Amino acid sequence: MSEPPYFLIQFTPDHWTALHKLALFVGPPLPDDGNVRIGLRDCEKHLIRAAVYQRIANRLRSSLPHDREEMKKYGGSDNVYSQEYAAICESIIATLYSALDGLRTFIFGTYRKVQGVQNGSNGKLFERAKNQKYGADFPVEIQALLTAAHDDWFIPLRQFRTELTHGSTGSCHLDEATGLIRYFNDGIKVEGKPFMLDDIDGYISNLNARVRELVKAIADFHYQLLEAIPKFAMCGMYKYRWYGRMVAPTKDLNFSSGHCMSYDWFETTEGYFCPLASQCGAYTQKWPGGSKPGT
């Protein structure tokens, strides 16, 4: 089997989210608390999952007219495609809410000694910010972000997510005149009437943006606090071997940041010289001792 000629790059900070950077470099002055790392990990994985669900929804959307065609042809329809689209939309909503679970866990691990901080309820996380129930050591910047989210979009999201968790799957129908997709769920009652959204795609798009904006703002705030302590980061893979660097969290983190630590072996191993070395600033700033342990 021939060796792949491509360098599979993994160190792409220009494309990383604020959350990913924080998770990769998390350290002092943030506490060495498992909840800090677990919360960041869970939040990021749920946001990634929500994006995967959205790609599935984009593919399913083109199938919605089939239900209407079946109705016209047979006088009735099982609405299979409508139910599938509704189910994936509901999954996106639930997953975005779960990302907030991870955010809550991170905040708990970071500020567990501060009055009012808890890890049992997303509702309490936002409500205590709104009602100014956190102790003096809780950052006013984070309290303001949580308060704004509480007043803007969190309460309706929590109510919707609670109903989805305990209720039935809704259905979606494409409005031929407007091109919008209406969501309908007779298992959820609002003032005695079945719950309806005239534009489920627009609702999800807005919700997705609001959740990610909150996560980004909180991640940015804490990333800027990190001490500039170098950590190992994978540069990528080439011919089945890993290449890495030591790099510290900085505001202007980019592809040339850090110090190459793989040079000690790729410079002396025929056929494995890093193909990106000539354009990588990290190669010009070699880590003392290279990849040897303890150096």
Protein Blocks (a to p, Z undefined) as FASTA:
>chain_A
ZZdfbdcdfblfklpcfklmmmmmgccfbdcdfklmmmmmmmmmmmmmmmmmmmmmmmmm
mmmmmmmmmmmmnopaehlmmmmmmmmmmmmmmmmmmmmmmmmmmmmmmmmmpghiackb
fklmmmmmmnopacfklcfklmmmmmmmmmmmmmmmmmmmmmmmmmccddddddfknopa
cdddfkbcgehiacddfblmlmmmmmmmmmmmmmmmmmmmmmmmpccddcdddfbdcehi
acdddddddfklcfkgcjdfklmmmmmmghiacfklmmcmklmmccehijaghZZ
